[in-house]
Amino acid sequence: MSNKPRRVELVVVGDELLTGRTVDTNSALVGRTLLRLGLVPSRVVRVGDDAAAITAATRSALRRADVVIVVGGLGPTSDDRTLPAVCKALGCVPVIHAATLRRIKEAFRRRNIPIPELAARQALVPRGAMVAPNPVGMVPGMIARSGRSLVCLLPGVPAEMEALLRESVEPFLRRRLGARTLPVAVLRTSGIPESVVAEKLEPVLKRFPKLAPAFYPSYGGVDVVLRGGAAGEVRRCRRQIQNQLGDAVYAVDERPLEAVLGSLLCRAKLTLAVAESCTGGLVSDRLTNVPGSSRYCLGGVVAYSNDAKRVLLGVRESSLQRHGAVSAQVVAEMAAGVRRRFGADIGVAVSGIAGPGGGSRIKPVGLVFMAAADASRTVVEKHRFTGGRRAVKG
């Protein structure tokens, strides 16, 4: 294999992915990781826990790809069939990796649990493979050769796969790619739809015909990704996009909005408190998913009922009666109230109609009011979101 792999394919294993019992988030994580290396998977194949299907999918991918990443189906149980199936595709046999077996035995010993006979299966690896210790689990990551290609095997437990990707696979591929890593720029936007983003950027992108732009819309906004061309071109195009879209661009990396907000609050030495109605705690959940958020996030209140809004946040009964719970007036009082209750510098609040019922001609499903209040002023925004209940809440 060349020292500069370019074509990558994924084989994702698990009956649960085909039946809908589990959503395949691993492919998305692998894709984002590869994007940092200037790579985009050319194909993703999902197969069940069937040894023949796994072998066939791996062989098929090896005929086309420089790197094949196989995720899932590694473990001690009878339905974990990936390792022997991939070994068959590679033309090798699985062998016990002594260091991994020692780690497994030590993990059971520390927990004072007898070691089951099946545990040794988690130490099996393809003969001759590089082995990466799993920092959060038992099954290691493995990288095996097949002619000029590489096969990376990763466990399907998301936390384990993410740790191995970050600590082993990504650094390995970065070394293999070396200076030939393709430049990539990511710009994250919020508040404007995909069609508006594309229209605003059309004149900018025409100046950079060698770049390959891509637009990735979601409920939270639109990500713009630039690939190809020289690093200088990517940087210049990124700056022009930032100038064109202005404040709609909240990050020029892969940080989520809540992480960017956290950085701004820390830099300004400000604290935040949250009052939620229709979102039911989702805003607080996202804020506190950021490591270190306790430095600025003081607390939150889910005030779903009118009584909770009155008792916990000090919303006036007259405001609820005159304007209704979903209104600019009430959400402003919620923001001010949660700020007072927690002694925060800033209070934010959200109230809306998530549906499918509860809407009217004047206040339709998807209507959401948001407010932010500090010591001197309160700002309220009115939005109308589409989609189902989960989409409106998220």
C-alpha positions as CSV (number, residue, x, y, z in Angstrom):
1,M,0.0,0.0,0.0
2,S,1.1,3.6,-0.7
3,N,2.0,5.7,2.3
4,K,-0.7,8.1,1.3
5,P,-4.1,6.3,1.5
6,R,-7.0,8.2,-0.1
7,R,-10.0,5.9,-0.6
8,V,-11.8,4.9,2.6
9,E,-14.8,2.6,3.1
10,L,-16.7,1.7,6.3
11,V,-18.3,-1.7,7.2
12,V,-20.6,-1.3,10.2
13,V,-21.8,-4.5,11.8
14,G,-24.9,-5.2,13.9
15,D,-28.4,-6.7,13.6
16,E,-29.6,-3.8,15.7
17,L,-28.6,-1.3,13.1
18,L,-30.7,-3.1,10.4
19,T,-33.8,-3.5,12.6
20,G,-33.8,0.1,13.9
21,R,-33.2,-0.9,17.5
22,T,-30.1,1.2,17.5
23,V,-29.2,4.3,15.4
24,D,-25.8,4.1,13.7
25,T,-24.0,7.1,15.2
26,N,-20.6,5.5,14.8
27,S,-20.5,6.1,11.0
28,A,-21.1,9.8,11.6
29,L,-18.3,10.0,14.2
30,V,-15.9,8.1,11.9
31,G,-16.9,10.5,9.1
32,R,-16.2,13.6,11.2
33,T,-12.8,12.2,12.2
34,L,-11.8,11.4,8.7
35,L,-12.9,14.9,7.5
36,R,-10.2,16.3,9.8
37,L,-7.7,14.4,7.7
38,G,-9.2,15.6,4.4
39,L,-10.9,12.3,3.8
40,V,-14.5,11.4,3.1
41,P,-15.7,7.8,3.1
42,S,-16.6,6.8,-0.4
43,R,-19.0,4.1,0.8
44,V,-20.6,2.9,4.1
45,V,-22.1,-0.6,4.2
46,R,-24.2,-1.9,7.1
47,V,-24.4,-5.7,7.6
48,G,-26.0,-7.8,10.3
49,D,-24.3,-10.2,12.6
50,D,-23.8,-12.7,9.9
51,A,-20.2,-14.0,9.3
52,A,-20.6,-14.6,5.6
53,A,-22.0,-11.2,5.0
54,I,-19.2,-9.5,7.1
55,T,-16.5,-11.5,5.1
56,A,-18.1,-10.6,1.8
57,A,-18.5,-6.9,2.7
58,T,-14.9,-6.7,3.9
59,R,-13.5,-8.4,0.7
60,S,-15.6,-6.1,-1.5
61,A,-14.3,-3.0,0.3
62,L,-10.7,-4.2,0.1
63,R,-11.0,-4.4,-3.7
64,R,-11.6,-0.7,-3.9
65,A,-10.3,1.0,-0.8
66,D,-6.9,1.9,0.7
67,V,-8.4,1.9,4.2
68,V,-11.3,-0.2,5.4
69,I,-12.7,0.6,8.8
70,V,-14.9,-2.2,10.3
71,V,-17.0,-1.2,13.4
72,G,-18.9,-3.5,15.7
73,G,-19.4,-7.2,16.3
74,L,-16.2,-7.5,18.5
75,G,-16.7,-9.1,21.9
76,P,-17.1,-12.3,23.8
77,T,-20.7,-13.4,22.9
78,S,-22.0,-15.8,20.3
79,D,-23.3,-12.9,18.1
80,D,-19.9,-11.2,18.0
81,R,-18.7,-12.6,14.7
82,T,-16.7,-9.8,13.2
83,L,-13.2,-11.0,14.1
84,P,-13.2,-14.5,12.5
85,A,-15.1,-13.1,9.5
86,V,-12.6,-10.4,8.9
87,C,-9.7,-12.8,9.4
88,K,-11.2,-15.0,6.7
89,A,-11.3,-12.0,4.4
90,L,-7.7,-11.2,5.2
91,G,-6.6,-14.9,4.8
92,C,-5.2,-15.1,8.4
93,V,-6.2,-16.6,11.7
94,P,-7.1,-15.0,15.0
95,V,-4.6,-15.3,17.8
96,I,-4.5,-14.4,21.5
97,H,-2.8,-11.1,22.1
98,A,-1.0,-11.6,25.4
99,A,-0.9,-8.0,26.6
100,T,-4.6,-7.6,26.0
101,L,-5.4,-10.8,27.9
102,R,-3.4,-9.6,30.8
103,R,-5.3,-6.3,30.9
104,I,-8.6,-8.2,30.8
105,K,-7.6,-10.5,33.6
106,E,-6.4,-7.5,35.7
107,A,-9.7,-5.6,35.1
108,F,-11.7,-8.6,36.4
109,R,-9.3,-9.0,39.4
110,R,-9.7,-5.4,40.4
111,R,-13.5,-5.7,40.4
112,N,-13.2,-9.0,42.4
113,I,-15.2,-10.9,39.7
114,P,-14.2,-14.4,38.6
115,I,-12.9,-14.4,35.0
116,P,-15.4,-16.1,32.7
117,E,-14.0,-18.4,30.0
118,L,-15.5,-16.3,27.2
119,A,-13.5,-13.2,28.3
120,A,-10.5,-14.5,26.5
121,R,-12.3,-14.0,23.2
122,Q,-11.9,-10.3,23.7
123,A,-8.1,-10.7,23.4
124,L,-8.2,-12.3,19.9
125,V,-6.7,-10.3,17.1
126,P,-5.7,-11.0,13.5
127,R,-2.2,-12.5,13.3
128,G,0.3,-9.8,12.7
129,A,-2.0,-6.9,13.4
130,M,-1.1,-3.8,15.3
131,V,-3.0,-3.6,18.6
132,A,-4.2,-0.4,20.3
133,P,-5.2,-0.8,24.0
134,N,-8.8,0.2,24.7
135,P,-8.7,3.0,27.3
136,V,-12.4,2.6,28.3
137,G,-13.2,-1.0,27.6
138,M,-11.9,-4.5,27.0
139,V,-11.7,-5.1,23.2
140,P,-8.7,-3.4,21.6
141,G,-8.5,-1.6,18.4
142,M,-6.7,-3.5,15.6
143,I,-5.0,-2.4,12.4
144,A,-4.1,-5.2,9.9
145,R,-2.6,-5.2,6.4
146,S,-4.1,-6.8,3.3
147,G,-1.7,-6.3,0.4
148,R,-1.5,-2.5,-0.1
149,S,-4.6,-1.8,2.0
150,L,-5.2,-1.5,5.7
151,V,-8.1,-2.8,7.8
152,C,-9.0,-1.1,11.1
153,L,-11.2,-3.0,13.5
154,L,-13.1,-1.1,16.2
155,P,-15.6,-2.1,18.8
156,G,-19.2,-0.8,18.3
157,V,-19.7,0.6,21.8
158,P,-19.7,4.4,20.9
159,A,-17.6,5.5,23.9
160,E,-15.0,2.8,23.2
161,M,-14.9,3.5,19.5
162,E,-14.6,7.2,19.9
163,A,-11.6,6.8,22.3
164,L,-9.8,4.4,20.0
165,L,-10.5,6.7,17.0
166,R,-9.1,9.7,18.8
167,E,-6.1,8.1,20.5
168,S,-5.0,5.5,17.9
169,V,-6.6,5.4,14.5
170,E,-6.6,9.2,13.7
171,P,-3.0,9.7,14.8
172,F,-2.0,6.6,12.8
173,L,-3.7,7.7,9.6
174,R,-2.3,11.2,10.1
175,R,1.2,9.8,10.2
176,R,0.5,7.7,7.1
177,L,-0.8,10.8,5.2
178,G,2.0,13.0,6.4
179,A,2.3,16.3,4.6
180,R,-0.3,15.3,2.0
181,T,-3.2,15.7,4.4
182,L,-5.8,17.7,2.4
183,P,-6.7,21.1,3.9
184,V,-10.2,21.3,5.3
185,A,-12.2,24.2,6.6
186,V,-15.5,23.9,8.6
187,L,-17.7,26.9,9.2
188,R,-20.7,26.4,11.5
189,T,-23.7,28.7,11.1
190,S,-27.0,29.3,12.9
191,G,-30.2,31.3,12.2
192,I,-30.3,31.2,8.4
193,P,-31.6,28.3,6.2
194,E,-29.5,26.3,3.8
195,S,-31.0,28.1,0.7
196,V,-30.0,31.5,2.0
197,V,-26.5,30.3,2.9
198,A,-26.0,28.9,-0.6
199,E,-27.3,32.0,-2.3
200,K,-25.1,34.3,-0.2
201,L,-22.0,32.2,-0.8
202,E,-22.5,31.7,-4.5
203,P,-20.4,34.7,-5.6
204,V,-17.7,33.8,-3.1
205,L,-17.4,30.2,-4.1
206,K,-17.2,31.2,-7.8
207,R,-13.8,32.8,-7.0
208,F,-12.5,29.4,-5.8
209,P,-13.3,26.9,-8.5
210,K,-10.7,24.4,-7.2
211,L,-12.5,24.0,-3.9
212,A,-15.2,21.4,-3.3
213,P,-17.8,23.1,-1.0
214,A,-20.5,21.0,0.8
215,F,-23.5,22.1,2.8
216,Y,-24.8,20.1,5.8
217,P,-28.1,21.4,7.2
218,S,-29.5,20.3,10.5
219,Y,-32.1,21.6,13.0
220,G,-29.4,23.7,14.6
221,G,-28.1,25.4,11.5
222,V,-25.9,24.7,8.4
223,D,-22.3,23.6,8.3
224,V,-20.2,24.7,5.4
225,V,-17.2,22.5,4.6
226,L,-14.5,23.4,2.2
227,R,-12.1,20.7,0.8
228,G,-9.6,20.5,-2.0
229,G,-7.2,23.1,-3.4
230,A,-4.2,24.5,-1.6
231,A,-4.2,25.5,2.1
232,G,-3.9,29.2,1.2
233,E,-7.0,29.0,-1.0
234,V,-9.0,27.3,1.8
235,R,-8.0,30.0,4.3
236,R,-8.9,32.9,1.9
237,C,-12.2,31.3,1.0
238,R,-13.0,30.8,4.7
239,R,-12.3,34.4,5.5
240,Q,-14.5,35.6,2.7
241,I,-17.3,33.3,3.8
242,Q,-17.0,34.7,7.3
243,N,-17.2,38.3,6.0
244,Q,-20.2,37.4,3.8
245,L,-22.3,35.6,6.5
246,G,-21.2,37.8,9.4
247,D,-22.6,36.9,12.9
248,A,-24.4,33.8,11.4
249,V,-21.0,32.0,11.6
250,Y,-20.5,31.0,15.2
251,A,-17.5,28.7,14.8
252,V,-14.7,28.0,12.3
253,D,-14.1,24.5,13.7
254,E,-16.2,21.6,14.8
255,R,-17.2,22.9,18.2
256,P,-20.9,22.9,18.9
257,L,-22.8,26.1,19.7
258,E,-22.9,25.3,23.4
259,A,-19.1,25.0,23.6
260,V,-18.6,28.3,21.8
261,L,-21.1,29.9,24.2
262,G,-19.2,28.5,27.1
263,S,-15.9,29.9,25.9
264,L,-17.5,33.3,25.5
265,L,-19.0,33.2,29.0
266,C,-15.7,32.1,30.5
267,R,-13.8,34.9,28.7
268,A,-16.2,37.5,29.9
269,K,-16.4,36.0,33.4
270,L,-20.2,35.8,33.2
271,T,-22.6,33.3,34.6
272,L,-25.8,31.9,33.2
273,A,-29.2,30.4,34.4
274,V,-31.8,28.8,32.3
275,A,-35.6,28.6,32.4
276,E,-37.3,26.2,30.1
277,S,-40.8,25.2,29.2
278,C,-41.3,23.4,25.9
279,T,-37.8,22.2,25.7
280,G,-38.1,20.3,29.0
281,G,-34.5,20.5,30.1
282,L,-32.8,20.0,26.7
283,V,-31.1,23.4,26.8
284,S,-29.6,22.7,30.2
285,D,-28.6,19.3,29.0
286,R,-26.6,20.7,26.1
287,L,-25.0,23.4,28.1
288,T,-23.8,21.0,30.8
289,N,-22.5,18.5,28.3
290,V,-19.5,20.9,27.9
291,P,-16.7,19.9,30.3
292,G,-16.2,22.7,32.8
293,S,-19.6,24.2,32.3
294,S,-20.0,24.5,36.1
295,R,-17.8,27.6,35.9
296,Y,-20.6,29.6,34.2
297,C,-23.8,27.5,34.3
298,L,-25.4,28.1,37.7
299,G,-28.6,26.1,37.2
300,G,-31.9,25.7,35.5
301,V,-35.6,25.4,36.0
302,V,-38.0,23.4,33.9
303,A,-41.2,25.4,34.5
304,Y,-43.7,23.4,32.3
305,S,-46.9,24.4,34.0
306,N,-48.2,27.9,34.6
307,D,-48.1,27.3,38.3
308,A,-44.4,26.5,38.1
309,K,-43.8,29.6,36.1
310,R,-45.5,31.7,38.8
311,V,-44.0,30.0,41.9
312,L,-40.5,29.3,40.6
313,L,-39.9,32.2,38.3
314,G,-42.1,34.9,39.5
315,V,-44.1,35.2,36.3
316,R,-47.2,37.4,36.9
317,E,-50.6,35.9,36.8
318,S,-51.8,38.9,34.8
319,S,-49.2,38.2,32.1
320,L,-50.2,34.6,31.8
321,Q,-53.9,35.5,31.6
322,R,-53.5,38.3,29.2
323,H,-50.7,37.0,26.9
324,G,-50.6,33.2,27.5
325,A,-47.6,31.1,28.5
326,V,-46.3,31.2,24.9
327,S,-45.7,34.9,24.5
328,A,-43.0,37.5,24.4
329,Q,-44.1,39.0,27.7
330,V,-44.1,35.7,29.7
331,V,-40.7,34.5,28.3
332,A,-39.2,37.8,29.2
333,E,-40.4,37.4,32.8
334,M,-39.1,33.8,32.8
335,A,-35.6,35.0,31.8
336,A,-35.6,37.8,34.4
337,G,-37.0,35.4,37.1
338,V,-34.4,32.7,36.6
339,R,-31.7,35.3,36.6
340,R,-32.9,36.5,40.0
341,R,-33.4,33.1,41.5
342,F,-29.8,31.9,40.8
343,G,-28.1,35.2,41.1
344,A,-26.7,34.9,37.5
345,D,-25.4,37.6,35.3
346,I,-27.6,36.4,32.4
347,G,-30.9,34.6,32.4
348,V,-32.2,32.8,29.3
349,A,-35.7,31.4,28.8
350,V,-37.7,29.5,26.1
351,S,-41.4,28.8,25.8
352,G,-43.2,27.4,22.8
353,I,-45.7,25.0,21.3
354,A,-44.0,21.7,20.4
355,G,-47.1,20.0,19.1
356,P,-48.7,18.0,17.7
357,G,-51.6,19.5,19.5
358,G,-52.0,22.8,21.4
359,G,-51.7,25.1,18.4
360,S,-54.1,27.7,17.0
361,R,-54.4,30.1,14.1
362,I,-52.8,32.8,16.1
363,K,-50.3,30.6,17.9
364,P,-49.5,27.7,15.6
365,V,-47.5,24.6,16.4
366,G,-43.8,25.4,16.2
367,L,-44.1,28.9,17.6
368,V,-41.3,29.5,20.1
369,F,-40.3,32.6,22.1
370,M,-36.7,32.9,23.4
371,A,-35.4,35.6,25.8
372,A,-32.1,36.7,27.4
373,A,-32.0,39.1,30.3
374,D,-29.1,40.8,32.1
375,A,-29.1,43.6,34.6
376,S,-29.9,46.3,32.1
377,R,-32.1,44.9,29.4
378,T,-34.1,41.9,28.0
379,V,-34.0,40.7,24.4
380,V,-36.8,38.5,23.1
381,E,-36.9,36.7,19.8
382,K,-39.9,35.0,18.1
383,H,-39.4,31.9,15.9
384,R,-41.5,29.5,13.9
385,F,-40.0,26.0,13.6
386,T,-41.2,23.2,11.4
387,G,-41.1,19.4,11.9
388,G,-42.4,17.1,14.6
389,R,-42.4,17.6,18.3
390,R,-38.8,16.5,18.7
391,A,-37.6,18.8,16.0
392,V,-39.3,21.8,17.6
393,K,-37.9,21.0,21.0
394,G,-34.4,20.4,19.7
